Amino acid sequence: MRPGRRDLLPLAGRAVAAAAVLLLAACGRSPGPAPPSARSTPVAPPALADRAASGTAPLRDLSRDEARGGHTLARHVGLSDAQLRERLRREPRISAASTYTDRPTAERVVGAALAAGRKRIEGWRSREGRRPNLVLDYRSPDGPVGRSLRRRASASVPCADAVVVLRWDEGSGDFFVLTSYPEARR
């Protein structure tokens, strides 16, 4: 290596790094993870509302909602009847406890409910200031998605209906799924 050439390599590397930082700054982005609002799963576009009924709507990654305060996975997925009974014993104010069959079913149902409720969600999102939770009711065209155990019932019953509760997060300017659960409608 010629004298002085060794000093140019670190300088060239620094110049490339500085150019990258300037480029990111010019685009309004900083290096690092995207803000929570940018990472949120978007509401389904109009074409997906039609796909909701066919079961081809996108899945909702419920672990992202759990990280923001949701509890679908923690309280409503893959539970036994004994676990549902225990929840009823522990929480005297609820009239029933329910569970999705498994996580893929829960994520499919929530994704389909969001796609089917797209217009209601858009109206709710466009409001100013505080927003009450938005409740979406959904009926699976594929039959049961889980089970529900009512207080004082001897056994759980299959459920083809589900409830999805959305909570607005002022900090991110977007919603998350607070909870979703199968429901036995009377």
C-alpha positions in Angstrom: 0.0 0.0 0.0 1.3 3.4 -0.9 2.0 6.0 1.9 -1.1 8.1 2.6 -3.5 5.5 1.0 -4.2 3.9 4.3 -5.6 7.2 5.7 -8.1 7.5 2.8 -10.0 4.3 3.5 -11.4 5.3 6.9 -12.2 8.7 5.5 -14.1 7.1 2.6 -16.0 4.9 5.0 -16.9 7.9 7.1 -18.0 9.8 4.0 -20.4 6.9 3.0 -21.8 6.7 6.5 -22.4 10.5 6.6 -24.1 10.4 3.2 -26.4 7.6 4.4 -27.4 9.6 7.5 -28.0 12.7 5.4 -30.1 10.7 3.0 -32.2 9.3 5.8 -32.6 12.7 7.4 -33.7 14.2 4.0 -36.4 11.5 3.8 -37.6 12.4 7.2 -36.6 9.0 8.7 -34.0 8.3 11.3 -32.0 5.1 11.5 -33.5 2.5 13.9 -36.9 0.9 14.3 -40.0 2.4 12.9 -42.4 4.2 15.3 -45.2 2.1 16.6 -47.8 3.7 14.4 -45.8 2.8 11.3 -45.4 -0.8 12.5 -49.2 -1.3 13.1 -51.0 -3.6 10.9 -53.1 -1.4 8.5 -56.9 -1.7 8.2 -57.8 -3.9 5.4 -58.2 -2.2 2.0 -61.7 -2.4 0.4 -61.0 -5.5 -1.7 -60.3 -7.5 1.5 -63.8 -6.9 2.9 -65.1 -9.3 0.2 -62.4 -11.8 1.1 -63.4 -11.8 4.8 -66.4 -14.0 4.1 -64.3 -16.5 2.1 -61.7 -16.9 4.8 -58.9 -15.4 2.7 -58.6 -12.2 4.7 -55.2 -11.4 6.1 -54.2 -12.8 9.5 -53.9 -10.4 12.4 -50.6 -10.8 14.3 -52.1 -10.7 17.8 -48.7 -10.8 19.5 -48.3 -7.1 18.3 -51.6 -6.2 20.0 -50.6 -8.1 23.2 -47.4 -6.0 23.3 -49.6 -2.8 23.3 -51.9 -4.0 26.1 -54.3 -6.5 24.4 -55.1 -9.9 26.0 -56.7 -12.1 23.3 -53.8 -14.7 23.3 -53.4 -14.6 27.1 -57.1 -15.1 28.0 -58.9 -16.5 24.9 -56.8 -19.0 23.0 -56.4 -22.8 23.4 -58.0 -23.1 26.8 -59.5 -26.3 28.2 -63.0 -26.4 29.8 -61.3 -26.7 33.2 -59.4 -23.4 32.5 -62.6 -21.7 31.4 -64.2 -22.9 34.7 -61.3 -21.5 36.7 -61.6 -18.2 35.0 -65.3 -18.0 35.8 -64.4 -18.8 39.5 -61.6 -16.1 39.5 -63.7 -13.4 37.8 -67.2 -13.3 39.3 -68.3 -10.4 37.1 -68.1 -12.1 33.8 -71.1 -14.2 32.6 -69.1 -16.6 30.4 -65.5 -17.5 29.5 -64.6 -18.5 26.0 -61.6 -19.7 23.9 -60.6 -19.8 20.3 -59.6 -23.3 19.2 -56.0 -22.2 18.5 -53.9 -19.1 17.6 -54.2 -19.4 13.8 -58.0 -19.5 14.2 -58.0 -16.4 16.4 -55.7 -14.5 14.0 -57.8 -15.5 11.0 -61.1 -14.5 12.7 -59.7 -11.1 13.9 -58.3 -10.4 10.4 -61.6 -11.2 8.8 -63.6 -9.1 11.3 -61.3 -6.1 10.7 -61.7 -6.5 6.9 -65.5 -6.9 7.3 -65.7 -3.9 9.6 -63.4 -1.7 7.5 -66.0 1.1 7.0 -66.9 1.3 10.7 -63.2 1.3 11.6 -62.5 4.1 9.1 -65.3 6.3 10.6 -64.1 5.6 14.1 -60.5 6.4 13.2 -61.4 9.7 11.5 -62.9 11.1 14.8 -61.1 13.7 16.7 -60.0 13.4 20.3 -60.8 10.5 22.6 -62.6 7.5 21.2 -64.6 4.9 23.1 -63.7 1.3 22.3 -65.1 0.0 19.1 -66.8 -3.4 19.2 -67.1 -5.5 16.1 -69.4 -8.5 15.9 -68.4 -11.2 13.5 -69.9 -14.5 12.3 -67.6 -17.1 10.8 -68.9 -18.5 7.5 -66.8 -21.7 8.3 -68.7 -22.7 11.4 -67.3 -22.9 15.0 -64.1 -21.0 15.8 -64.1 -21.9 19.5 -66.1 -22.6 22.6 -67.9 -20.7 25.4 -68.7 -21.8 28.9 -71.5 -19.9 30.6 -71.7 -19.6 34.4 -73.5 -22.6 35.9 -73.4 -24.6 32.6 -72.1 -28.1 32.7 -70.3 -28.0 29.4 -69.0 -25.5 26.9 -70.8 -24.9 23.6 -69.3 -24.4 20.1 -69.3 -20.8 18.9 -69.3 -19.5 15.3 -69.6 -15.9 16.4 -66.9 -13.6 17.7 -66.4 -10.2 19.3 -63.4 -8.0 18.5 -62.8 -4.9 20.7 -60.5 -2.2 19.4 -58.9 0.4 21.7 -57.6 3.7 20.4 -54.0 4.6 21.4 -53.5 8.4 21.3 -49.7 8.0 21.6 -49.4 6.1 18.3 -52.5 7.6 16.6 -53.8 4.1 15.8 -55.8 1.3 17.3 -54.9 -2.1 18.7 -57.0 -5.2 19.4 -57.7 -5.0 23.1 -59.5 -8.4 23.1 -61.3 -10.8 20.9 -63.2 -13.9 22.0 -65.8 -16.4 20.6 -69.3 -15.7 21.7 -72.3 -18.1 22.0 -75.2 -16.0 20.8 -78.6 -16.8 22.2 
